[in-house]
Amino acid sequence: MPDSDSHRLPDQLRADLRLVFVGTAASTRSAAVGHYYAHPGNRFWRALHEAGITPRRYRPDEFVALLALGIGFTDLSKTGAGMDHEINRQSFDVVGFRAKIETYRPRTVAFTSRKAASLFYNRPTSALVLGRQPSVNDFPEVFVLPSPSGAASGHWSLQPWRELAEWIAESQDG
């Protein structure tokens, strides 16, 4: 699918969020309907609830409501749409992403795939482990989660999502 502004999902960011989910780019389905993680085969919304991050299972069309829970959304490519290998490499804007995080200062950032994290860290996906990452000076805590995409079913595990939920609960207490 060609890159264009018609495929853009709006950032859902504000100051002092407890958590921001970061994907590589919108799926074709998400771009078409304008909702994050909208493909019926995507496990994102189920995982949020099952891991204990949200009090109930939200639908993709309710993504804006998560701001009230302190949860935001963005992607490394705001212009591309489709599967990762279909996205124009030049559309990934890690510098712009870092600037957003510096502006809004969330407590935790969670990449929803190793691919997104590999673009951020500029390291191969094979070099990244799932879960909490080593702290980086003046940057929020970072988690790398297994992709909830149906296309990544062979690598699915809810455990890193549960670890994220535990971290969020602990960091709210402290």
BATOR-834139 format. One line per field, with one value per residue: residue in three letters; x, y, z of N, C-alpha, C, CB in turn. Coordinates in nm, 3 decimals. Atoms other than C-alpha are relative to their C-alpha. Glycine has a CB too. Layout:
type c(ALA;...)
n_u c(X;...)
n_v c(Y;...)
n_w c(Z;...)
ca_u c(X;...)
ca_v c(Y;...)
ca_w c(Z;...)
c_u c(X;...)
c_v c(Y;...)
c_w c(Z;...)
cb_u c(X;...)
cb_v c(Y;...)
cb_w c(Z;...)
***
This chain:
type c(MET;PRO;ASP;SER;ASP;SER;HIS;ARG;LEU;PRO;ASP;GLN;LEU;ARG;ALA;ASP;LEU;ARG;LEU;VAL;PHE;VAL;GLY;THR;ALA;ALA;SER;THR;ARG;SER;ALA;ALA;VAL;GLY;HIS;TYR;TYR;ALA;HIS;PRO;GLY;ASN;ARG;PHE;TRP;ARG;ALA;LEU;HIS;GLU;ALA;GLY;ILE;THR;PRO;ARG;ARG;TYR;ARG;PRO;ASP;GLU;PHE;VAL;ALA;LEU;LEU;ALA;LEU;GLY;ILE;GLY;PHE;THR;ASP;LEU;SER;LYS;THR;GLY;ALA;GLY;MET;ASP;HIS;GLU;ILE;ASN;ARG;GLN;SER;PHE;ASP;VAL;VAL;GLY;PHE;ARG;ALA;LYS;ILE;GLU;THR;TYR;ARG;PRO;ARG;THR;VAL;ALA;PHE;THR;SER;ARG;LYS;ALA;ALA;SER;LEU;PHE;TYR;ASN;ARG;PRO;THR;SER;ALA;LEU;VAL;LEU;GLY;ARG;GLN;PRO;SER;VAL;ASN;ASP;PHE;PRO;GLU;VAL;PHE;VAL;LEU;PRO;SER;PRO;SER;GLY;ALA;ALA;SER;GLY;HIS;TRP;SER;LEU;GLN;PRO;TRP;ARG;GLU;LEU;ALA;GLU;TRP;ILE;ALA;GLU;SER;GLN;ASP;GLY)
n_u c(0.085;-0.086;0.004;0.069;0.064;0.131;-0.017;-0.051;0.077;-0.041;-0.061;0.082;-0.103;0.014;-0.103;0.004;0.069;-0.071;-0.044;0.023;-0.027;-0.066;-0.008;-0.081;0.089;0.137;0.031;0.090;0.133;0.003;-0.003;0.129;0.108;-0.045;-0.009;-0.119;0.010;0.139;0.025;0.067;-0.094;-0.100;0.025;-0.033;0.104;0.018;-0.118;0.006;0.090;-0.044;-0.121;0.037;-0.034;0.128;0.101;0.092;-0.048;0.041;0.005;-0.087;0.061;-0.001;-0.139;-0.011;0.041;-0.110;-0.068;0.052;-0.070;-0.142;-0.064;-0.004;-0.040;-0.065;-0.074;-0.126;0.035;0.135;0.049;0.009;0.102;-0.018;-0.092;-0.129;-0.085;0.060;-0.013;-0.119;-0.094;-0.019;0.114;-0.019;-0.055;-0.043;-0.032;0.129;0.056;-0.073;0.044;0.133;-0.016;-0.060;0.104;0.112;-0.056;0.074;-0.080;-0.043;0.021;0.006;0.000;0.088;-0.067;-0.146;-0.036;0.007;-0.112;-0.127;-0.015;-0.033;-0.134;-0.091;-0.061;0.082;0.105;-0.053;-0.081;0.089;0.078;0.130;0.011;-0.059;-0.133;-0.087;0.034;-0.079;0.006;0.097;0.103;0.090;-0.023;0.039;0.031;0.018;0.104;0.021;0.102;0.132;0.052;0.025;-0.110;-0.111;0.055;-0.101;-0.086;0.087;0.000;0.061;-0.082;-0.059;0.110;0.028;-0.111;0.027;0.110;-0.054;-0.085;0.085;0.065;-0.104;-0.049;0.106;-0.004;-0.122)
n_v c(-0.117;-0.117;-0.092;-0.127;-0.051;0.062;0.119;-0.042;0.010;-0.112;0.029;-0.020;-0.034;-0.119;-0.001;0.085;0.129;0.107;0.098;-0.026;0.113;-0.045;0.100;-0.042;-0.079;0.052;0.106;-0.044;-0.010;-0.114;-0.122;-0.014;-0.036;-0.107;0.046;0.080;0.145;0.025;0.126;0.096;0.102;-0.060;0.033;-0.113;-0.040;0.113;0.007;-0.109;0.038;0.124;-0.027;-0.085;-0.140;-0.072;0.066;0.077;0.012;-0.110;0.027;-0.093;-0.131;-0.070;-0.028;-0.134;0.009;0.044;-0.118;-0.019;0.097;-0.033;0.081;-0.065;0.078;-0.059;0.094;-0.055;-0.057;-0.058;-0.012;0.131;0.094;0.135;0.084;-0.067;0.007;-0.082;-0.142;-0.067;-0.019;-0.144;-0.055;0.020;-0.124;0.024;-0.132;-0.061;0.075;-0.042;-0.137;0.012;0.055;-0.107;-0.101;0.046;0.064;0.110;0.078;0.125;0.018;0.142;0.031;0.114;0.103;-0.009;-0.082;-0.141;-0.024;0.007;-0.128;-0.098;0.026;0.022;0.131;0.106;0.054;0.117;-0.045;-0.055;0.093;-0.053;-0.045;-0.129;-0.024;-0.078;-0.143;-0.095;-0.130;-0.101;0.055;0.084;0.145;0.057;0.142;0.054;0.102;0.076;-0.060;0.059;0.025;0.139;0.045;0.039;0.098;0.096;-0.059;-0.065;0.033;-0.105;-0.026;-0.135;-0.095;0.007;-0.069;-0.142;-0.034;-0.002;-0.118;-0.118;-0.001;-0.033;-0.137;-0.091;0.001;-0.064)
n_w c(0.000;0.007;-0.113;0.022;-0.120;-0.019;-0.082;-0.129;-0.123;-0.086;-0.130;-0.120;-0.096;-0.083;-0.104;-0.120;0.012;-0.069;0.098;0.142;0.089;0.122;0.106;0.115;0.085;0.003;0.095;0.107;-0.060;-0.091;0.081;0.069;-0.093;-0.087;-0.139;-0.030;-0.020;0.039;0.070;-0.089;-0.048;-0.088;-0.140;-0.085;-0.094;-0.092;-0.086;-0.097;-0.109;-0.064;-0.077;-0.113;0.026;0.004;-0.083;0.085;0.137;0.087;0.143;0.072;0.020;-0.129;-0.037;-0.059;-0.140;-0.084;-0.055;-0.136;-0.084;0.002;0.103;0.129;0.117;0.115;0.086;0.051;0.131;-0.003;0.138;0.064;-0.046;0.052;-0.076;-0.017;0.120;0.105;-0.036;0.051;-0.111;-0.027;-0.074;-0.143;-0.053;-0.137;-0.058;-0.032;-0.112;-0.121;-0.032;-0.061;-0.135;-0.081;-0.021;-0.082;-0.120;-0.063;-0.096;0.061;0.144;0.034;0.142;0.019;0.079;0.004;0.116;-0.041;-0.091;0.074;0.069;-0.103;-0.052;0.113;-0.022;0.061;-0.087;-0.070;-0.113;-0.102;-0.081;-0.038;-0.138;-0.038;0.057;-0.089;-0.005;0.078;-0.067;0.039;0.088;-0.081;0.001;0.129;0.011;0.135;-0.007;0.124;0.085;-0.012;0.134;0.037;0.085;-0.086;-0.093;-0.045;-0.102;-0.097;-0.142;-0.081;-0.119;-0.006;-0.023;-0.144;-0.067;0.018;-0.091;-0.136;-0.010;-0.006;-0.132;-0.100;0.018;-0.047;-0.146;-0.048)
ca_u c(0.000;0.151;0.243;0.008;-0.160;-0.488;-0.339;-0.243;-0.371;-0.378;-0.141;-0.319;-0.074;-0.088;0.142;0.214;0.057;0.136;0.186;0.228;0.199;0.421;0.375;0.568;0.279;-0.095;-0.215;-0.410;-0.730;-0.644;-0.563;-0.892;-1.110;-0.896;-0.859;-0.546;-0.508;-0.835;-0.783;-1.017;-0.721;-0.514;-0.484;-0.406;-0.739;-0.783;-0.425;-0.473;-0.762;-0.629;-0.297;-0.479;-0.381;-0.744;-1.047;-1.247;-1.197;-1.211;-1.289;-1.062;-1.314;-1.279;-0.904;-0.954;-1.118;-0.788;-0.648;-0.873;-0.686;-0.350;-0.277;-0.170;-0.079;0.161;0.354;0.707;0.562;0.268;0.237;0.283;0.024;0.040;0.265;0.611;0.786;0.547;0.630;0.874;1.183;1.211;0.870;0.997;1.067;1.261;1.386;1.028;0.916;1.188;1.080;0.719;0.832;1.050;0.754;0.489;0.707;0.507;0.619;0.646;0.679;0.577;0.674;0.412;0.664;1.033;1.039;0.928;1.186;1.459;1.394;1.410;1.727;1.879;1.951;1.840;1.519;1.713;1.923;1.618;1.458;1.095;0.999;1.151;1.461;1.767;1.706;1.829;1.916;1.634;1.399;1.090;1.102;1.074;0.908;0.923;0.612;0.542;0.340;-0.033;-0.078;-0.234;0.057;0.291;0.094;0.396;0.569;0.275;0.299;0.087;0.359;0.550;0.214;0.152;0.498;0.409;0.082;0.270;0.526;0.253;0.072;0.398;0.505;0.166;0.208;0.554)
ca_v c(0.000;0.337;0.583;0.880;1.098;0.913;0.620;0.822;0.730;1.027;1.020;0.980;1.161;1.409;1.503;1.256;0.940;0.627;0.427;0.482;0.193;0.227;0.027;0.033;0.164;0.122;-0.200;-0.171;-0.235;0.020;0.281;0.212;0.248;0.497;0.286;0.140;-0.241;-0.280;-0.608;-0.875;-1.118;-0.874;-0.972;-0.622;-0.538;-0.884;-0.881;-0.541;-0.675;-1.027;-0.888;-0.652;-0.324;-0.222;-0.297;-0.434;-0.536;-0.227;-0.229;-0.070;0.210;0.304;0.373;0.744;0.641;0.496;0.847;0.866;0.562;0.729;0.520;0.670;0.553;0.637;0.465;0.507;0.564;0.801;0.787;0.419;0.145;-0.230;-0.508;-0.405;-0.524;-0.312;0.015;0.253;0.257;0.635;0.678;0.550;0.862;0.760;1.117;1.247;0.971;1.060;1.425;1.327;1.126;1.414;1.650;1.437;1.247;0.926;0.702;0.392;0.318;-0.023;-0.127;-0.365;-0.564;-0.645;-0.476;-0.142;-0.173;-0.269;0.048;0.255;0.090;0.048;-0.318;-0.641;-0.792;-1.106;-0.898;-0.786;-0.973;-0.934;-0.753;-0.461;-0.312;-0.167;0.192;0.471;0.808;1.062;0.828;0.650;0.283;0.070;-0.266;-0.476;-0.687;-0.969;-0.846;-0.896;-0.922;-1.239;-1.256;-1.308;-1.590;-1.820;-1.580;-1.489;-1.485;-1.293;-1.308;-0.989;-0.806;-0.929;-0.808;-0.468;-0.465;-0.549;-0.274;-0.017;-0.115;-0.095;0.236;0.392;0.291;0.444)
ca_w c(0.000;-0.091;0.181;0.204;0.461;0.404;0.601;0.906;1.250;1.486;1.781;2.111;2.336;2.622;2.908;3.189;3.048;3.244;2.923;2.550;2.305;2.000;1.680;1.356;1.144;1.104;0.951;0.628;0.827;1.098;0.834;0.656;0.967;1.161;1.477;1.635;1.625;1.431;1.244;1.387;1.418;1.624;1.992;2.121;2.284;2.433;2.566;2.733;2.935;2.999;3.123;3.360;3.195;3.134;3.353;3.061;2.701;2.484;2.112;1.850;1.793;2.163;2.148;2.233;2.563;2.684;2.731;3.039;3.173;3.109;2.798;2.466;2.117;1.839;1.558;1.427;1.079;1.073;0.693;0.605;0.632;0.588;0.705;0.823;0.507;0.296;0.473;0.306;0.531;0.496;0.661;0.997;1.202;1.514;1.571;1.558;1.793;2.046;2.026;2.104;2.406;2.529;2.488;2.658;2.910;2.960;3.247;3.028;2.656;2.521;2.171;2.036;1.835;1.822;1.481;1.626;1.905;1.658;1.460;1.780;1.911;1.563;1.642;1.474;1.607;1.702;1.945;2.144;2.430;2.525;2.842;3.029;2.871;3.042;3.149;2.924;3.078;3.063;2.876;3.014;3.105;2.791;2.735;2.420;2.369;2.127;1.835;1.884;1.507;1.378;1.132;1.429;1.592;1.613;1.850;2.073;2.452;2.701;2.969;2.868;2.864;3.220;3.324;3.180;3.377;3.699;3.631;3.571;3.891;4.093;3.940;4.023;4.385;4.404)
c_u c(0.090;-0.014;-0.078;-0.069;-0.136;0.010;0.043;-0.101;0.044;0.071;-0.104;0.100;-0.041;0.108;-0.030;-0.086;0.078;0.061;-0.031;0.038;0.051;0.009;0.094;-0.081;-0.139;-0.009;-0.091;-0.142;-0.012;-0.002;-0.136;-0.111;0.039;0.009;0.127;-0.037;-0.141;-0.026;-0.062;0.095;0.106;-0.040;0.013;-0.105;-0.030;0.117;0.000;-0.085;0.050;0.124;-0.029;0.037;-0.126;-0.104;-0.101;0.063;-0.060;-0.003;0.094;-0.060;-0.008;0.140;0.017;-0.034;0.115;0.083;-0.046;0.063;0.150;0.078;-0.011;0.053;0.077;0.066;0.128;-0.018;-0.143;-0.058;-0.015;-0.114;0.024;0.089;0.138;0.084;-0.053;0.022;0.132;0.092;0.017;-0.116;0.012;0.076;0.036;0.032;-0.129;-0.068;0.067;-0.045;-0.138;0.012;0.061;-0.102;-0.103;0.040;-0.088;0.092;0.059;-0.035;0.001;-0.008;-0.080;0.055;0.151;0.045;-0.001;0.118;0.133;0.025;0.042;0.145;0.107;0.083;-0.087;-0.104;0.052;0.083;-0.085;-0.074;-0.133;0.002;0.066;0.143;0.088;-0.034;0.098;-0.018;-0.106;-0.101;-0.090;0.045;-0.055;-0.025;-0.009;-0.096;-0.004;-0.114;-0.134;-0.063;-0.023;0.111;0.119;-0.041;0.104;0.088;-0.079;0.022;-0.063;0.091;0.067;-0.106;-0.036;0.110;-0.017;-0.110;0.049;0.087;-0.084;-0.066;0.101;0.043;-0.106;0.001;0.117;0.015)
c_v c(0.124;0.087;0.124;0.041;-0.065;-0.124;0.034;-0.026;0.115;-0.050;0.021;0.022;0.126;-0.012;-0.102;-0.126;-0.105;-0.098;0.047;-0.125;0.054;-0.116;0.048;0.094;-0.062;-0.118;0.057;0.020;0.121;0.131;0.024;0.049;0.111;-0.036;-0.083;-0.147;-0.051;-0.133;-0.101;-0.108;0.054;-0.022;0.119;0.026;-0.110;-0.007;0.110;-0.039;-0.124;0.021;0.087;0.146;0.087;-0.079;-0.083;-0.010;0.113;-0.048;0.099;0.140;0.081;0.047;0.137;-0.004;-0.041;0.116;0.025;-0.096;0.028;-0.079;0.071;-0.091;0.087;-0.113;0.067;0.057;0.051;0.013;-0.135;-0.082;-0.134;-0.081;0.067;0.001;0.084;0.150;0.055;0.033;0.148;0.059;-0.023;0.120;-0.017;0.132;0.071;-0.068;0.041;0.140;-0.002;-0.047;0.105;0.109;-0.045;-0.074;-0.109;-0.075;-0.125;0.001;-0.150;-0.016;-0.127;-0.100;0.018;0.089;0.148;0.033;-0.002;0.128;0.110;-0.016;-0.013;-0.128;-0.105;-0.054;-0.118;0.038;0.053;-0.109;0.067;0.043;0.136;0.009;0.074;0.149;0.082;0.136;0.091;-0.049;-0.088;-0.146;-0.056;-0.149;-0.034;-0.117;-0.081;0.063;-0.070;-0.033;-0.148;-0.058;-0.047;-0.107;-0.096;0.050;0.061;-0.054;0.117;0.042;0.137;0.109;0.001;0.070;0.151;0.046;0.009;0.124;0.127;0.012;0.041;0.145;0.104;0.010;0.082;0.138)
c_w c(0.000;0.125;-0.041;0.129;0.025;0.089;0.143;0.111;0.089;0.125;0.108;0.113;0.077;0.109;0.109;-0.013;0.077;-0.099;-0.140;-0.077;-0.132;-0.098;-0.110;-0.087;0.008;-0.096;-0.109;0.056;0.093;-0.076;-0.065;0.094;0.097;0.147;0.018;0.022;-0.036;-0.069;0.097;0.056;0.094;0.145;0.095;0.108;0.101;0.099;0.107;0.121;0.073;0.086;0.123;-0.017;-0.006;0.080;-0.078;-0.139;-0.084;-0.145;-0.070;-0.017;0.129;0.040;0.066;0.149;0.091;0.054;0.145;0.099;0.006;-0.103;-0.135;-0.108;-0.098;-0.080;-0.045;-0.140;0.009;-0.140;-0.069;0.057;-0.066;0.091;0.001;-0.127;-0.116;0.023;-0.054;0.118;0.037;0.081;0.151;0.056;0.148;0.070;0.041;0.117;0.131;0.044;0.066;0.145;0.092;0.031;0.102;0.127;0.063;0.098;-0.064;-0.148;-0.026;-0.151;-0.021;-0.101;0.014;-0.115;0.037;0.092;-0.075;-0.078;0.099;0.047;-0.110;0.020;-0.069;0.099;0.082;0.123;0.115;0.075;0.032;0.146;0.021;-0.050;0.100;-0.009;-0.084;0.067;-0.062;-0.104;0.088;0.000;-0.131;0.014;-0.147;0.015;-0.127;-0.079;0.018;-0.136;-0.024;-0.086;0.082;0.101;0.056;0.111;0.115;0.141;0.074;0.116;0.001;0.020;0.149;0.080;-0.011;0.095;0.144;0.021;0.014;0.137;0.109;-0.012;0.039;0.152;0.053;-0.036)
cb_u c(-0.097;-0.033;0.143;-0.104;-0.016;-0.061;0.102;0.036;0.018;-0.121;0.126;-0.098;0.135;-0.146;0.013;-0.050;-0.015;-0.095;-0.066;0.082;-0.128;0.141;-0.138;0.048;0.052;-0.100;-0.068;-0.002;-0.032;0.120;0.110;-0.041;-0.043;-0.089;-0.125;0.071;0.033;-0.046;0.132;-0.113;0.068;0.016;0.094;0.017;-0.127;-0.012;0.127;-0.057;-0.141;0.028;0.105;0.065;0.079;-0.047;-0.073;-0.143;-0.036;0.094;-0.146;0.033;-0.138;-0.057;0.088;-0.092;-0.115;0.089;-0.028;-0.152;-0.025;0.059;-0.065;0.085;-0.122;0.104;-0.086;0.108;0.015;0.003;0.093;0.130;-0.144;0.059;0.008;0.078;0.014;-0.148;-0.007;-0.038;0.136;0.014;-0.129;0.078;-0.100;0.122;0.080;-0.091;0.017;0.153;-0.002;-0.088;0.089;0.121;-0.068;-0.087;0.028;-0.057;-0.085;-0.066;0.110;-0.122;0.145;-0.136;-0.043;0.063;-0.096;-0.134;0.001;0.000;-0.133;-0.096;-0.002;0.094;0.016;0.089;-0.123;0.085;0.097;-0.101;0.076;-0.111;0.061;-0.005;-0.011;0.149;0.000;-0.044;0.137;0.071;0.063;-0.145;-0.068;0.109;-0.133;0.137;-0.137;-0.030;0.043;-0.091;0.095;-0.132;0.043;0.055;-0.107;0.084;0.088;-0.145;0.145;-0.135;0.107;0.077;-0.125;-0.013;0.136;-0.039;-0.114;0.082;0.093;-0.106;-0.060;0.123;0.042;-0.139;0.010;0.114)
cb_v c(0.000;0.082;0.038;-0.011;0.149;-0.038;-0.092;0.148;-0.140;0.086;0.089;-0.123;0.022;0.013;0.140;0.080;-0.041;-0.074;-0.136;0.125;-0.087;0.057;-0.031;-0.123;0.004;0.111;-0.122;-0.103;-0.129;-0.005;-0.010;-0.133;-0.121;0.114;-0.083;0.055;-0.037;0.109;-0.057;-0.067;-0.064;0.151;-0.108;0.123;0.037;-0.134;0.011;0.127;-0.025;-0.107;0.068;-0.052;0.013;0.020;0.103;0.067;-0.139;0.121;0.012;-0.056;-0.015;-0.092;-0.009;0.100;-0.100;-0.095;0.125;-0.016;-0.143;-0.023;-0.141;0.124;-0.061;0.107;-0.045;-0.106;-0.106;0.137;0.087;-0.075;0.053;0.004;-0.144;-0.067;-0.146;-0.028;0.018;0.129;-0.060;0.076;-0.061;-0.133;0.116;-0.093;0.087;-0.003;-0.153;-0.001;0.087;-0.099;-0.127;0.061;0.034;-0.089;0.105;-0.097;-0.040;-0.122;0.075;-0.069;-0.015;0.047;0.006;-0.140;-0.026;0.031;-0.105;-0.121;0.039;-0.013;-0.126;0.121;-0.031;-0.116;-0.044;-0.083;0.108;0.097;-0.040;-0.105;-0.101;0.019;0.079;-0.024;0.051;0.003;0.068;0.120;-0.083;0.010;-0.070;0.027;-0.036;-0.044;0.065;-0.149;-0.005;0.093;0.056;-0.011;0.111;0.122;-0.078;-0.040;0.106;-0.018;-0.030;-0.049;-0.106;0.028;-0.037;-0.148;-0.043;0.030;-0.103;-0.128;0.010;-0.004;-0.139;-0.092;0.022;-0.049;-0.144;-0.068)
cb_w c(0.123;-0.123;0.046;-0.116;-0.009;-0.135;-0.063;-0.004;0.070;0.039;0.025;0.029;-0.070;0.062;0.062;0.114;-0.151;0.094;0.026;-0.050;-0.021;0.030;-0.057;-0.082;-0.150;-0.041;0.070;-0.115;0.078;0.093;-0.108;-0.062;0.077;-0.016;0.039;0.124;0.147;-0.089;-0.061;-0.074;-0.117;-0.030;0.044;-0.084;-0.075;-0.079;-0.085;-0.065;-0.054;-0.106;-0.087;0.123;-0.131;-0.147;0.080;-0.006;-0.061;0.015;-0.056;-0.136;-0.059;0.107;-0.122;-0.074;0.015;-0.077;-0.087;0.001;-0.051;0.134;-0.008;0.007;-0.068;0.043;-0.122;-0.001;-0.116;0.068;-0.080;0.016;-0.030;-0.142;-0.060;0.111;-0.045;-0.009;0.155;-0.078;-0.037;-0.131;-0.052;0.029;-0.018;0.004;-0.102;-0.122;-0.024;-0.025;-0.127;-0.080;-0.002;-0.074;-0.131;-0.082;0.102;-0.108;0.120;0.070;-0.086;0.069;-0.056;-0.046;-0.149;-0.012;-0.117;0.072;0.112;-0.096;-0.070;0.119;0.083;-0.019;0.153;-0.051;-0.083;-0.095;-0.045;-0.064;0.130;-0.023;0.092;0.153;-0.131;-0.037;0.144;-0.152;-0.007;-0.054;-0.121;-0.052;0.125;-0.106;0.075;-0.066;0.025;0.031;-0.147;0.075;-0.106;-0.073;-0.094;0.074;-0.067;-0.115;-0.062;-0.039;0.052;0.053;0.010;-0.128;-0.087;0.045;-0.062;-0.147;-0.012;0.028;-0.123;-0.111;0.033;-0.017;-0.146;-0.050;0.052;-0.047)
***
